[in-house]
Amino acid sequence: MNASPREPASTGVQAVLALRDFRWLWIGQICSQLADKFYIVLMVFLIAQTWVKGTPEANPALAEAASAMRLTLPETRAQMITLLATGIYAANTVPAMVLGTVAGVWADRWPKRATMVASNGLRAALVMLAPLCLLPGPQWLGLSWGYWGLVAMTFLESVLTQFFAPAEQAAIPQLVTGVHLLAANSLYQATSMAATIVGFALGDPILRLLQGGFARVGMDGGQFVLLPLCYGAAALAISRIHWREPSRPPRSSTVWQEIGEGLAVLRERPRVTRAMLQLVLLYSLLAALYVLAISLAAAVPGLGPTRFGSLLAMSGLGLATGALAVAQLGHGINRRHLAAAGLGTIGWSLLLLGQLRGNLSFTLLLCAVLGVGAAMLAIPAQTTIQEDTPENQRGKVFGLQNNMINIALSLPLVVAGAVVSRWGLLPVLWSLAAIALVAALLERPWRRC
């Protein structure tokens, strides 16, 4: 069955949380996404405690590694940690950019609940190997085998995540009926942003608390308990879903043929294509903002470049707030009007950020408003893709979507910093604002439908 037997009459967040099966999926999402953020924090935590101790001069192995990779030796401990963390980030990003489409095909071939449970269960088992990477052993490029073991483990963890993501996204429209789908996606986006903020903000204190708590009772390795618990809880929650998926006949087509079927959906359904392009544009703008946040914070006397995270947190808070507002109020608004309003809000926020970038209060407020605009664009677009994509093609389409979004997130991270250093912050903000405002006009919000 596709939804819980008791369908609530109302709409909004309360209505979708009243659906038992969606509630278990939502709990699984919370645990899984928190675990993903805690994972990155744990990797940086281990690098700082194991491979980077004291000043650069006290780390001859790192000097050898930098020389072997033809890199300049960092001058501070923070830069050394960042250098080694870059390997973790790359191992986490490559599968997301390469495997998303292929994983989406298998998400259509396999039972979605089993895929999500297996993905989280295998990730729980995989991260239990992390303590082994602290054991002494041979070195390569000046670093012990354990660091490279963490890089390999991160790569495999990201591979498993690529199978979980399209299965989860394809499951939502099967567990929630059309009238509640907008609210379900709003809750999904709000939870995702909250998990990002909470995971990165509280990850380090929680790891230190666990490490210290276990040490008090004479045990080491308390920091390694968190991730298996989170991934295991996600697998357990999703396994509680009472969901009879339709049987799928054996497929004779190849993976590449099925990827072609997913591309055919985009060609045949312009609404799906437009919604996906909206998401790609949104995530490109947000990724550029991540880079620009450092320069924006540097221009604010009350912040400075090292506290750029405050700006990102405010945009995340705005996105979560906007998501809940769309869930409660968005049902009676035309989605093209919502998308145009969201793009317009983003565009004007970027323009005003350039004009008022020296004022702390206005900068924080505009980052929050920008986040609200992002929610107004992202949630209707995601809902349209779910509604207009045939059920047996959703995994492929969501795999393509994940691939495109990950590329959209990665390219601005590479380009934006170089562009700002060459032309300055203000022209870049104006250019991004112009792109958003032109995209808003292309939605033709003056039309009734």
Number of C-alpha atoms within 10 A of each C-alpha: 11 17 19 18 10 9 15 14 8 11 18 23 20 14 16 28 17 14 19 19 23 24 18 20 24 23 17 27 25 20 21 27 21 25 28 21 20 26 21 18 20 20 19 19 18 20 20 19 11 12 19 19 15 12 13 19 14 11 15 12 19 22 21 17 17 20 14 12 11 9 12 9 17 17 11 13 17 13 13 24 20 17 16 22 21 14 17 23 16 13 21 22 18 15 21 24 19 17 19 28 29 20 28 32 30 20 30 23 18 14 16 23 24 15 23 29 23 17 23 29 19 18 28 23 14 16 20 14 14 19 14 11 17 17 10 10 11 9 13 15 16 17 20 18 18 22 22 17 16 24 22 16 21 27 21 17 23 21 23 23 22 25 27 24 23 30 28 22 19 26 23 22 24 18 25 22 17 14 14 23 27 31 31 32 28 31 23 22 21 24 21 20 22 19 22 18 20 15 21 17 16 13 22 17 11 15 22 13 14 19 18 17 16 15 13 10 8 8 11 14 14 16 21 19 15 21 26 20 14 23 29 22 23 29 29 17 20 24 18 15 17 17 17 11 13 10 8 11 7 7 9 7 8 10 17 12 12 20 19 12 16 24 16 12 19 18 12 10 13 12 16 23 19 16 22 25 16 20 23 22 19 24 22 22 22 22 20 24 23 20 19 20 22 20 21 22 25 18 18 18 12 12 18 14 15 12 14 20 17 15 24 21 21 21 26 25 21 25 29 26 20 27 33 25 18 26 26 18 13 20 17 7 10 13 21 22 20 24 26 25 21 26 31 24 25 30 27 20 23 27 21 16 24 19 14 15 24 18 15 16 12 14 23 20 17 25 27 25 24 29 28 26 29 30 29 28 29 26 30 28 26 23 22 19 24 25 16 14 21 12 14 16 21 27 33 32 31 29 31 25 23 25 23 22 22 21 19 22 22 17 13 21 18 13 12 19 18 13 14 17 10 9 10 13 20 16 14 18 23 19 14 18 25 17 16 24 20 14 18 23 14 11 18 13 17 10 8 8 9
